[in-house]
């Protein structure tokens, strides 16, 4: 059933919200800055930067035990862990510190040549004489390829991750059976990969890293190794391909910006930050630990809260001309990667992937535009990005 009143019946799975969340946020900020929804266990949804940042920084009142909102319960209720994003201090602090060396800026930057080569290979396969789907044929392949490098698994297994993403994140929050299929499939695959390393020797990948890691003087439990790898599946794939796709959608629909980046390649770093601000893909979630209130809205312990960082990035109280994309915006204190202790651990990698994807696309593809605006489809749920994006060369 479609939403009739966003203030009292908020539904982030509504296709209308996926197509245009900006109008919803604008209306709520002025009329009712904290929305509600009985669809998801009396979920609360702040839309202003001030409340969103306050919740993200308050780890006493708001728990991260379930970063995904589902209509059947929280991740924690089912014993599903993806630390550190699904944990609170002090455990969160220790697990995040454990992972930091693996995701260091230097280590991630070393992946640049492989990402560039993969982007060029994907572009070379386009049939530019006909419309091509840049979401399906390009954006979705890049982070999947990177994940295979990080996990040390065969590149051809990457397609499995696209299936699990669909099961867990796109369908799973409203379909527990499909979520279970995806989770069990990933678990079985990971178990095989772990056993292979135990039999054949450890490597330089994340699975091997976790198998050797020490947390407070002990080895990680099997659930913790699984959770550390699940983190990549939940937070490192469709989030990034959504950012890539949205960036290319903007350039396809704003030819002046596309041409400016071609004429001023040195502007790319600033442009990427602005595209991340304007089209931030990720909405996280929290759960109230105690009875509290938010902007005068009472919240009971156990109730979930959506944390829409994309809405915070469009708040005119913080950003001048918030609904415009200004490629040279400065300063640009966006929260596309979150804020507080849960700020995205893989932000260096995500920024690198988006930058390289846009840079190589501009270098390898002549002037492009959306081939059929009616065929563009944006994803629903907590990660927003184009899932179908047909482009064509400008003739």
FIVEXDREN-316978 format. One record per residue (C-alpha): x, y, z; chain; residue in three letters; residue number from 1. Coordinates in nm, 4 decimals, decimal comma, padded with zeros to 6 digits. Example, Ala and Ser with C-alpha at 12.3 -4.5 7.8 and 13.67 -1.06 7.14 Angstrom:
residues 2
[[01,2300; -00,4500; 00,7800]; A; Ala; 1]
[[01,3670; -00,1060; 00,7140]; A; Ser; 2]
This chain:
residues 395
[[00,0000; 00,0000; 00,0000]; A; Unk; 1]
[[00,1389; 00,3392; -00,1007]; A; Unk; 2]
[[00,2152; 00,6044; 00,1573]; A; Unk; 3]
[[-00,0535; 00,8677; 00,2041]; A; Unk; 4]
[[00,1037; 01,0607; 00,4903]; A; Unk; 5]
[[00,4830; 01,0566; 00,5196]; A; Unk; 6]
[[00,4745; 01,2022; 00,8703]; A; Unk; 7]
[[00,2755; 00,9121; 01,0172]; A; Unk; 8]
[[00,3268; 00,6284; 00,7686]; A; Unk; 9]
[[00,6881; 00,6580; 00,6502]; A; Unk; 10]
[[00,7987; 00,3753; 00,4203]; A; Unk; 11]
[[01,1499; 00,3759; 00,2760]; A; Unk; 12]
[[01,0506; 00,0859; 00,0494]; A; Unk; 13]
[[00,7880; 00,2900; -00,1324]; A; Unk; 14]
[[00,8917; 00,3356; -00,4994]; A; Unk; 15]
[[00,7828; 00,7006; -00,4799]; A; Unk; 16]
[[01,0385; 00,7582; -00,2050]; A; Unk; 17]
[[01,3088; 00,5881; -00,4097]; A; Unk; 18]
[[01,2291; 00,8045; -00,7109]; A; Unk; 19]
[[01,2208; 01,1347; -00,5196]; A; Unk; 20]
[[01,3135; 01,1341; -00,1492]; A; Unk; 21]
[[01,4142; 01,5003; -00,1665]; A; Unk; 22]
[[01,0578; 01,6318; -00,1765]; A; Unk; 23]
[[00,9650; 01,4073; 00,1163]; A; Unk; 24]
[[01,2537; 01,5386; 00,3276]; A; Unk; 25]
[[01,1760; 01,9010; 00,2421]; A; Unk; 26]
[[00,8139; 01,8648; 00,3438]; A; Unk; 27]
[[00,8924; 01,6818; 00,6666]; A; Unk; 28]
[[01,1648; 01,9230; 00,7814]; A; Unk; 29]
[[00,9168; 02,2081; 00,7977]; A; Unk; 30]
[[00,5939; 02,0272; 00,8868]; A; Unk; 31]
[[00,7093; 01,7308; 01,0993]; A; Unk; 32]
[[01,0881; 01,6871; 01,1275]; A; Unk; 33]
[[01,0550; 01,3475; 01,2976]; A; Unk; 34]
[[00,8326; 01,1031; 01,1106]; A; Unk; 35]
[[00,6781; 00,7779; 01,2346]; A; Unk; 36]
[[00,5798; 00,4445; 01,0839]; A; Unk; 37]
[[00,3838; 00,1550; 01,2268]; A; Unk; 38]
[[00,4927; -00,0522; 00,9267]; A; Unk; 39]
[[00,8304; -00,1080; 01,0910]; A; Unk; 40]
[[00,7613; -00,1519; 01,4624]; A; Unk; 41]
[[00,6810; 00,2151; 01,5251]; A; Unk; 42]
[[00,9953; 00,3331; 01,3508]; A; Unk; 43]
[[01,1169; 00,6919; 01,3978]; A; Unk; 44]
[[01,2740; 00,8963; 01,1158]; A; Unk; 45]
[[01,4479; 01,2328; 01,1767]; A; Unk; 46]
[[01,5047; 01,4451; 00,8665]; A; Unk; 47]
[[01,7102; 01,7417; 00,9917]; A; Unk; 48]
[[02,0884; 01,7426; 01,0141]; A; Unk; 49]
[[02,0869; 01,8460; 01,3800]; A; Unk; 50]
[[01,8853; 01,5471; 01,5038]; A; Unk; 51]
[[02,0549; 01,3013; 01,2683]; A; Unk; 52]
[[02,4006; 01,4012; 01,3876]; A; Unk; 53]
[[02,2910; 01,4044; 01,7519]; A; Unk; 54]
[[02,1617; 01,0479; 01,7291]; A; Unk; 55]
[[02,4712; 00,9271; 01,5414]; A; Unk; 56]
[[02,6977; 01,0648; 01,8150]; A; Unk; 57]
[[02,4897; 00,9441; 02,1107]; A; Unk; 58]
[[02,5872; 00,5806; 02,1637]; A; Unk; 59]
[[02,4337; 00,5699; 02,5109]; A; Unk; 60]
[[02,0736; 00,6424; 02,4137]; A; Unk; 61]
[[02,0882; 00,4840; 02,0681]; A; Unk; 62]
[[02,2290; 00,1374; 01,9989]; A; Unk; 63]
[[02,3748; 00,0149; 01,6689]; A; Unk; 64]
[[02,2828; -00,3473; 01,7393]; A; Unk; 65]
[[02,0634; -00,3507; 01,4282]; A; Unk; 66]
[[02,1825; -00,1211; 01,1457]; A; Unk; 67]
[[01,9066; -00,2535; 00,9178]; A; Unk; 68]
[[01,5353; -00,1956; 00,9804]; A; Unk; 69]
[[01,3194; -00,4951; 00,8976]; A; Unk; 70]
[[00,9509; -00,5434; 00,9571]; A; Unk; 71]
[[01,0095; -00,8778; 01,1337]; A; Unk; 72]
[[01,2627; -00,7651; 01,3949]; A; Unk; 73]
[[01,6233; -00,6579; 01,4387]; A; Unk; 74]
[[01,9422; -00,8278; 01,3223]; A; Unk; 75]
[[02,0500; -00,8730; 01,6831]; A; Unk; 76]
[[01,7314; -01,0617; 01,7673]; A; Unk; 77]
[[01,8423; -01,3276; 01,5200]; A; Unk; 78]
[[02,2036; -01,3309; 01,6393]; A; Unk; 79]
[[02,3342; -01,1702; 01,3196]; A; Unk; 80]
[[02,6510; -00,9692; 01,3751]; A; Unk; 81]
[[02,8441; -00,7475; 01,1353]; A; Unk; 82]
[[03,0912; -00,5707; 01,3653]; A; Unk; 83]
[[03,1788; -00,2946; 01,4063]; A; Unk; 84]
[[02,8681; -00,1362; 01,2461]; A; Unk; 85]
[[02,6336; -00,3639; 01,4418]; A; Unk; 86]
[[02,7989; -00,3188; 01,7814]; A; Unk; 87]
[[02,8313; -00,0620; 02,0596]; A; Unk; 88]
[[03,1246; 00,0448; 02,2795]; A; Unk; 89]
[[03,3381; -00,0942; 02,4258]; A; Unk; 90]
[[03,3229; -00,3972; 02,1920]; A; Unk; 91]
[[03,2806; -00,1691; 01,8896]; A; Unk; 92]
[[03,5934; 00,0258; 01,9802]; A; Unk; 93]
[[03,8091; -00,2850; 02,0071]; A; Unk; 94]
[[03,6792; -00,4475; 01,6867]; A; Unk; 95]
[[03,7107; -00,1301; 01,4815]; A; Unk; 96]
[[04,0688; -00,0831; 01,6042]; A; Unk; 97]
[[04,1403; -00,4410; 01,4989]; A; Unk; 98]
[[04,0196; -00,3745; 01,1415]; A; Unk; 99]
[[04,1788; -00,0322; 01,0893]; A; Unk; 100]
[[04,5178; -00,1605; 00,9608]; A; Unk; 101]
[[04,3511; -00,3699; 00,6918]; A; Unk; 102]
[[04,1510; -00,0712; 00,5625]; A; Unk; 103]
[[04,4325; 00,1847; 00,5888]; A; Unk; 104]
[[04,4478; 00,4562; 00,3188]; A; Unk; 105]
[[04,7807; 00,3209; 00,1932]; A; Unk; 106]
[[04,6512; -00,0326; 00,1570]; A; Unk; 107]
[[04,3383; 00,0820; -00,0214]; A; Unk; 108]
[[04,5307; 00,3129; -00,2555]; A; Unk; 109]
[[04,7371; 00,0130; -00,3655]; A; Unk; 110]
[[04,4184; -00,1210; -00,5270]; A; Unk; 111]
[[04,3949; 00,1745; -00,7676]; A; Unk; 112]
[[04,5710; 00,0091; -01,0668]; A; Unk; 113]
[[04,3485; -00,2991; -01,0409]; A; Unk; 114]
[[04,0335; -00,0865; -01,0198]; A; Unk; 115]
[[04,1422; 00,1268; -01,3167]; A; Unk; 116]
[[04,2142; -00,1811; -01,5253]; A; Unk; 117]
[[03,8796; -00,3373; -01,4380]; A; Unk; 118]
[[03,6902; -00,0180; -01,5243]; A; Unk; 119]
[[03,8678; 00,0025; -01,8605]; A; Unk; 120]
[[03,7811; -00,3616; -01,9331]; A; Unk; 121]
[[03,4141; -00,3017; -01,8559]; A; Unk; 122]
[[03,4041; 00,0111; -02,0738]; A; Unk; 123]
[[03,5686; -00,1699; -02,3637]; A; Unk; 124]
[[03,2824; -00,4212; -02,3593]; A; Unk; 125]
[[03,0098; -00,1573; -02,4085]; A; Unk; 126]
[[02,8159; -00,1630; -02,7327]; A; Unk; 127]
[[02,8095; 00,2154; -02,7669]; A; Unk; 128]
[[02,6140; 00,1970; -03,0917]; A; Unk; 129]
[[02,3116; 00,1085; -02,8795]; A; Unk; 130]
[[02,1891; 00,2130; -02,5326]; A; Unk; 131]
[[02,3788; 00,0353; -02,2550]; A; Unk; 132]
[[02,2832; -00,0040; -01,8898]; A; Unk; 133]
[[02,5625; 00,1601; -01,6937]; A; Unk; 134]
[[02,4207; 00,0391; -01,3613]; A; Unk; 135]
[[02,4123; -00,3270; -01,4590]; A; Unk; 136]
[[02,7087; -00,3353; -01,6994]; A; Unk; 137]
[[02,9455; -00,1059; -01,5086]; A; Unk; 138]
[[02,8654; 00,0286; -01,1622]; A; Unk; 139]
[[02,7564; -00,3023; -01,0096]; A; Unk; 140]
[[03,0698; -00,4823; -01,1239]; A; Unk; 141]
[[03,3300; -00,2497; -00,9737]; A; Unk; 142]
[[03,2811; -00,2971; -00,5966]; A; Unk; 143]
[[03,2088; -00,6670; -00,6487]; A; Unk; 144]
[[03,5470; -00,7009; -00,8208]; A; Unk; 145]
[[03,7148; -00,5134; -00,5363]; A; Unk; 146]
[[03,5505; -00,7399; -00,2776]; A; Unk; 147]
[[03,6901; -01,0463; -00,4536]; A; Unk; 148]
[[04,0360; -00,8897; -00,4225]; A; Unk; 149]
[[03,9882; -00,8092; -00,0539]; A; Unk; 150]
[[03,8529; -01,1539; 00,0331]; A; Unk; 151]
[[04,1008; -01,3373; -00,1880]; A; Unk; 152]
[[03,8339; -01,5304; -00,3757]; A; Unk; 153]
[[03,7963; -01,6132; -00,7475]; A; Unk; 154]
[[03,6716; -01,3191; -00,9534]; A; Unk; 155]
[[03,4038; -01,5364; -01,1136]; A; Unk; 156]
[[03,2454; -01,5834; -00,7692]; A; Unk; 157]
[[03,1616; -01,2143; -00,7604]; A; Unk; 158]
[[02,8239; -01,2769; -00,9201]; A; Unk; 159]
[[02,7230; -01,4671; -00,6055]; A; Unk; 160]
[[02,7619; -01,1471; -00,4064]; A; Unk; 161]
[[02,5179; -00,9634; -00,6298]; A; Unk; 162]
[[02,2636; -01,2382; -00,5574]; A; Unk; 163]
[[02,3222; -01,2214; -00,1813]; A; Unk; 164]
[[02,2908; -00,8427; -00,1862]; A; Unk; 165]
[[01,9516; -00,8803; -00,3518]; A; Unk; 166]
[[01,8379; -01,1437; -00,1009]; A; Unk; 167]
[[01,9618; -00,9673; 00,2120]; A; Unk; 168]
[[01,9298; -00,5959; 00,1485]; A; Unk; 169]
[[01,6799; -00,5400; -00,1312]; A; Unk; 170]
[[01,4205; -00,8085; -00,0544]; A; Unk; 171]
[[01,5233; -00,9387; 00,2861]; A; Unk; 172]
[[01,3986; -00,6574; 00,5142]; A; Unk; 173]
[[01,0399; -00,7319; 00,4124]; A; Unk; 174]
[[01,0823; -01,1039; 00,3403]; A; Unk; 175]
[[01,2463; -01,3080; 00,6163]; A; Unk; 176]
[[01,2552; -01,6251; 00,4056]; A; Unk; 177]
[[01,4542; -01,4540; 00,1309]; A; Unk; 178]
[[01,6865; -01,2963; 00,3866]; A; Unk; 179]
[[01,7554; -01,6407; 00,5328]; A; Unk; 180]
[[01,8358; -01,7820; 00,1887]; A; Unk; 181]
[[02,0916; -01,5088; 00,1274]; A; Unk; 182]
[[02,2468; -01,5348; 00,4723]; A; Unk; 183]
[[02,2772; -01,9139; 00,4581]; A; Unk; 184]
[[02,4233; -01,8995; 00,1089]; A; Unk; 185]
[[02,6888; -01,6515; 00,2154]; A; Unk; 186]
[[02,7590; -01,8508; 00,5307]; A; Unk; 187]
[[02,8113; -02,1765; 00,3427]; A; Unk; 188]
[[03,0408; -02,0075; 00,0924]; A; Unk; 189]
[[03,2452; -01,8396; 00,3649]; A; Unk; 190]
[[03,2809; -02,1656; 00,5571]; A; Unk; 191]
[[03,4327; -02,3253; 00,2479]; A; Unk; 192]
[[03,6739; -02,0342; 00,2055]; A; Unk; 193]
[[03,7812; -02,0527; 00,5694]; A; Unk; 194]
[[03,8422; -02,4265; 00,5485]; A; Unk; 195]
[[04,0454; -02,3794; 00,2312]; A; Unk; 196]
[[04,2773; -02,1400; 00,4123]; A; Unk; 197]
[[04,3104; -02,3694; 00,7105]; A; Unk; 198]
[[04,4013; -02,6554; 00,4757]; A; Unk; 199]
[[04,6200; -02,4725; 00,2238]; A; Unk; 200]
[[04,7631; -02,1861; 00,4279]; A; Unk; 201]
[[04,6708; -01,8256; 00,4987]; A; Unk; 202]
[[04,7095; -01,5423; 00,2518]; A; Unk; 203]
[[04,6981; -01,1614; 00,2482]; A; Unk; 204]
[[04,3190; -01,1336; 00,2323]; A; Unk; 205]
[[04,0572; -01,0276; 00,4865]; A; Unk; 206]
[[03,9528; -01,3823; 00,5716]; A; Unk; 207]
[[04,3140; -01,4738; 00,6547]; A; Unk; 208]
[[04,3536; -01,1453; 00,8427]; A; Unk; 209]
[[04,0544; -01,2240; 01,0637]; A; Unk; 210]
[[04,1657; -01,5821; 01,1242]; A; Unk; 211]
[[04,4974; -01,4505; 01,2592]; A; Unk; 212]
[[04,3597; -01,1499; 01,4456]; A; Unk; 213]
[[04,3669; -01,1070; 01,8217]; A; Unk; 214]
[[04,0925; -00,9274; 02,0112]; A; Unk; 215]
[[04,1727; -00,8518; 02,3741]; A; Unk; 216]
[[04,4326; -01,1284; 02,3725]; A; Unk; 217]
[[04,2164; -01,3990; 02,2132]; A; Unk; 218]
[[04,1434; -01,5282; 01,8650]; A; Unk; 219]
[[03,8180; -01,4303; 01,7005]; A; Unk; 220]
[[03,5253; -01,6668; 01,7338]; A; Unk; 221]
[[03,3756; -01,8227; 01,4185]; A; Unk; 222]
[[03,0799; -01,5817; 01,4520]; A; Unk; 223]
[[03,3193; -01,2857; 01,4642]; A; Unk; 224]
[[03,5082; -01,4005; 01,1535]; A; Unk; 225]
[[03,1763; -01,4456; 00,9766]; A; Unk; 226]
[[03,0567; -01,1043; 01,0965]; A; Unk; 227]
[[03,3733; -00,9290; 00,9845]; A; Unk; 228]
[[03,3239; -01,0660; 00,6328]; A; Unk; 229]
[[02,9495; -00,9994; 00,6420]; A; Unk; 230]
[[03,0462; -00,6359; 00,7025]; A; Unk; 231]
[[03,1798; -00,6175; 00,3462]; A; Unk; 232]
[[02,8629; -00,7685; 00,2064]; A; Unk; 233]
[[02,6325; -00,5363; 00,4014]; A; Unk; 234]
[[02,8331; -00,2142; 00,3810]; A; Unk; 235]
[[03,0810; -00,2357; 00,0959]; A; Unk; 236]
[[02,9066; -00,3374; -00,2254]; A; Unk; 237]
[[02,5673; -00,1899; -00,3135]; A; Unk; 238]
[[02,6543; 00,1251; -00,1189]; A; Unk; 239]
[[02,9446; 00,1919; -00,3537]; A; Unk; 240]
[[02,7787; 00,0841; -00,6776]; A; Unk; 241]
[[02,4874; 00,3112; -00,5848]; A; Unk; 242]
[[02,7221; 00,6081; -00,5434]; A; Unk; 243]
[[02,8875; 00,5325; -00,8768]; A; Unk; 244]
[[02,5558; 00,4979; -01,0549]; A; Unk; 245]
[[02,4084; 00,8134; -00,9033]; A; Unk; 246]
[[02,7183; 01,0125; -00,9987]; A; Unk; 247]
[[02,6939; 00,8981; -01,3604]; A; Unk; 248]
[[02,3188; 00,9647; -01,3627]; A; Unk; 249]
[[02,3876; 01,3225; -01,2546]; A; Unk; 250]
[[02,6482; 01,3758; -01,5252]; A; Unk; 251]
[[02,4174; 01,2220; -01,7854]; A; Unk; 252]
[[02,1328; 01,4545; -01,6889]; A; Unk; 253]
[[02,3471; 01,7666; -01,6358]; A; Unk; 254]
[[02,5555; 01,8061; -01,9532]; A; Unk; 255]
[[02,7158; 02,1297; -01,8327]; A; Unk; 256]
[[02,8627; 01,9507; -01,5304]; A; Unk; 257]
[[02,9750; 01,6615; -01,7488]; A; Unk; 258]
[[03,1524; 01,8983; -01,9856]; A; Unk; 259]
[[03,3075; 02,0941; -01,7017]; A; Unk; 260]
[[03,4706; 01,7797; -01,5624]; A; Unk; 261]
[[03,6017; 01,6957; -01,9074]; A; Unk; 262]
[[03,7461; 02,0479; -01,9398]; A; Unk; 263]
[[03,8698; 02,0704; -01,5787]; A; Unk; 264]
[[03,9867; 01,7239; -01,4686]; A; Unk; 265]
[[04,1578; 01,8776; -01,1674]; A; Unk; 266]
[[03,8111; 01,9515; -01,0304]; A; Unk; 267]
[[03,7311; 01,5808; -00,9951]; A; Unk; 268]
[[03,8177; 01,5397; -00,6228]; A; Unk; 269]
[[03,5897; 01,8290; -00,5276]; A; Unk; 270]
[[03,3199; 01,7076; -00,7653]; A; Unk; 271]
[[03,3224; 01,3582; -00,6145]; A; Unk; 272]
[[03,2718; 01,5023; -00,2651]; A; Unk; 273]
[[02,9773; 01,7067; -00,3904]; A; Unk; 274]
[[02,8223; 01,4113; -00,5712]; A; Unk; 275]
[[02,8608; 01,2059; -00,2534]; A; Unk; 276]
[[02,6873; 01,4824; -00,0601]; A; Unk; 277]
[[02,4034; 01,5295; -00,3042]; A; Unk; 278]
[[02,3406; 01,1603; -00,3716]; A; Unk; 279]
[[02,4628; 00,9931; -00,0533]; A; Unk; 280]
[[02,3320; 00,6380; -00,0828]; A; Unk; 281]
[[02,3287; 00,5110; 00,2748]; A; Unk; 282]
[[02,0650; 00,5350; 00,5458]; A; Unk; 283]
[[02,1716; 00,3601; 00,8658]; A; Unk; 284]
[[01,9570; 00,2681; 01,1661]; A; Unk; 285]
[[01,9637; 00,2736; 01,5435]; A; Unk; 286]
[[01,7510; 00,1333; 01,8245]; A; Unk; 287]
[[01,6475; 00,3234; 02,1372]; A; Unk; 288]
[[01,8115; 00,1810; 02,4496]; A; Unk; 289]
[[01,5905; 00,3752; 02,6898]; A; Unk; 290]
[[01,2735; 00,5791; 02,6702]; A; Unk; 291]
[[01,3689; 00,9165; 02,5269]; A; Unk; 292]
[[01,2502; 01,1904; 02,2938]; A; Unk; 293]
[[01,3781; 01,3418; 01,9729]; A; Unk; 294]
[[01,2789; 01,6963; 01,8761]; A; Unk; 295]
[[00,9808; 01,6597; 02,1089]; A; Unk; 296]
[[00,8799; 01,3209; 01,9668]; A; Unk; 297]
[[00,8631; 01,0497; 02,2369]; A; Unk; 298]
[[01,0502; 00,7275; 02,1599]; A; Unk; 299]
[[01,0246; 00,4094; 02,3633]; A; Unk; 300]
[[01,3076; 00,1697; 02,4364]; A; Unk; 301]
[[01,3400; -00,0913; 02,1628]; A; Unk; 302]
[[01,1890; 00,1208; 01,8862]; A; Unk; 303]
[[01,3963; 00,1441; 01,5673]; A; Unk; 304]
[[01,5137; 00,4689; 01,4131]; A; Unk; 305]
[[01,6184; 00,5328; 01,0546]; A; Unk; 306]
[[01,9255; 00,7538; 01,0274]; A; Unk; 307]
[[01,8994; 00,9128; 00,6797]; A; Unk; 308]
[[02,2391; 01,0710; 00,6227]; A; Unk; 309]
[[02,1260; 01,1659; 00,2693]; A; Unk; 310]
[[01,8556; 01,3876; 00,4227]; A; Unk; 311]
[[02,1129; 01,5542; 00,6489]; A; Unk; 312]
[[02,3222; 01,6332; 00,3416]; A; Unk; 313]
[[02,0289; 01,8201; 00,1855]; A; Unk; 314]
[[01,9420; 02,0277; 00,4934]; A; Unk; 315]
[[01,9457; 02,3991; 00,4011]; A; Unk; 316]
[[02,0207; 02,4815; 00,7649]; A; Unk; 317]
[[02,3729; 02,3497; 00,7054]; A; Unk; 318]
[[02,4315; 02,3768; 00,3304]; A; Unk; 319]
[[02,3796; 02,6857; 00,1187]; A; Unk; 320]
[[02,1833; 02,5995; -00,1966]; A; Unk; 321]
[[02,1491; 02,2505; -00,0517]; A; Unk; 322]
[[01,9445; 02,1124; -00,3414]; A; Unk; 323]
[[02,1928; 02,2257; -00,6044]; A; Unk; 324]
[[02,5009; 02,0315; -00,7105]; A; Unk; 325]
[[02,7989; 02,2674; -00,7025]; A; Unk; 326]
[[03,1035; 02,0777; -00,8244]; A; Unk; 327]
[[03,3422; 02,3225; -00,6580]; A; Unk; 328]
[[03,1511; 02,3477; -00,3268]; A; Unk; 329]
[[03,3847; 02,4444; -00,0424]; A; Unk; 330]
[[03,3735; 02,3786; 00,2420]; A; Unk; 331]
[[03,1760; 02,0573; 00,2077]; A; Unk; 332]
[[03,1233; 01,8938; 00,5456]; A; Unk; 333]
[[02,8904; 01,6230; 00,4213]; A; Unk; 334]
[[02,8024; 01,3120; 00,6183]; A; Unk; 335]
[[02,7743; 01,0642; 00,3296]; A; Unk; 336]
[[03,0015; 00,8317; 00,5271]; A; Unk; 337]
[[02,8253; 00,8943; 00,8554]; A; Unk; 338]
[[02,9491; 01,0794; 01,1599]; A; Unk; 339]
[[03,0735; 00,9823; 01,5038]; A; Unk; 340]
[[03,2361; 00,6561; 01,6074]; A; Unk; 341]
[[03,0520; 00,4621; 01,3367]; A; Unk; 342]
[[03,1809; 00,6739; 01,0493]; A; Unk; 343]
[[03,2396; 00,4380; 00,7556]; A; Unk; 344]
[[03,5509; 00,2286; 00,8096]; A; Unk; 345]
[[03,5883; 00,1815; 00,4352]; A; Unk; 346]
[[03,5447; 00,5451; 00,3338]; A; Unk; 347]
[[03,8932; 00,5603; 00,1780]; A; Unk; 348]
[[03,8113; 00,2615; -00,0402]; A; Unk; 349]
[[03,4631; 00,3818; -00,1349]; A; Unk; 350]
[[03,5926; 00,7262; -00,2301]; A; Unk; 351]
[[03,8678; 00,5646; -00,4398]; A; Unk; 352]
[[03,6222; 00,3386; -00,6223]; A; Unk; 353]
[[03,3800; 00,6202; -00,7036]; A; Unk; 354]
[[03,6613; 00,8505; -00,8151]; A; Unk; 355]
[[03,8250; 00,5938; -01,0411]; A; Unk; 356]
[[03,4893; 00,4791; -01,1834]; A; Unk; 357]
[[03,3882; 00,8326; -01,2843]; A; Unk; 358]
[[03,7363; 00,9274; -01,4043]; A; Unk; 359]
[[03,7753; 00,6221; -01,6286]; A; Unk; 360]
[[03,4191; 00,6558; -01,7597]; A; Unk; 361]
[[03,4771; 01,0146; -01,8667]; A; Unk; 362]
[[03,8050; 00,9136; -02,0276]; A; Unk; 363]
[[03,6636; 00,6138; -02,2111]; A; Unk; 364]
[[03,3129; 00,7212; -02,3111]; A; Unk; 365]
[[03,2203; 01,0155; -02,5331]; A; Unk; 366]
[[02,9465; 01,2591; -02,4304]; A; Unk; 367]
[[02,6580; 01,0599; -02,2897]; A; Unk; 368]
[[02,2984; 01,1110; -02,1825]; A; Unk; 369]
[[02,0124; 00,9072; -02,0390]; A; Unk; 370]
[[01,8639; 00,7001; -02,3197]; A; Unk; 371]
[[01,5209; 00,6593; -02,1624]; A; Unk; 372]
[[01,4354; 00,8502; -01,8445]; A; Unk; 373]
[[01,1302; 00,6309; -01,7945]; A; Unk; 374]
[[01,3491; 00,3212; -01,7777]; A; Unk; 375]
[[01,5635; 00,4501; -01,4918]; A; Unk; 376]
[[01,4878; 00,2574; -01,1732]; A; Unk; 377]
[[01,6109; 00,3577; -00,8264]; A; Unk; 378]
[[01,6451; 00,1044; -00,5454]; A; Unk; 379]
[[01,4228; 00,1112; -00,2396]; A; Unk; 380]
[[01,5230; 00,0531; 00,1211]; A; Unk; 381]
[[01,8245; 00,1847; 00,3097]; A; Unk; 382]
[[02,0566; 00,2115; 00,0095]; A; Unk; 383]
[[01,9455; 00,4375; -00,2756]; A; Unk; 384]
[[02,0987; 00,4273; -00,6196]; A; Unk; 385]
[[02,0043; 00,3519; -00,9797]; A; Unk; 386]
[[01,9531; -00,0189; -01,0413]; A; Unk; 387]
[[01,8724; 00,0358; -01,4091]; A; Unk; 388]
[[02,0297; 00,3285; -01,5921]; A; Unk; 389]
[[02,0270; 00,3125; -01,9723]; A; Unk; 390]
[[02,2720; 00,5583; -02,1317]; A; Unk; 391]
[[02,3462; 00,6489; -02,4913]; A; Unk; 392]
[[02,6077; 00,8572; -02,6631]; A; Unk; 393]
[[02,5042; 01,2078; -02,7615]; A; Unk; 394]
[[02,4829; 01,2081; -03,1403]; A; Unk; 395]
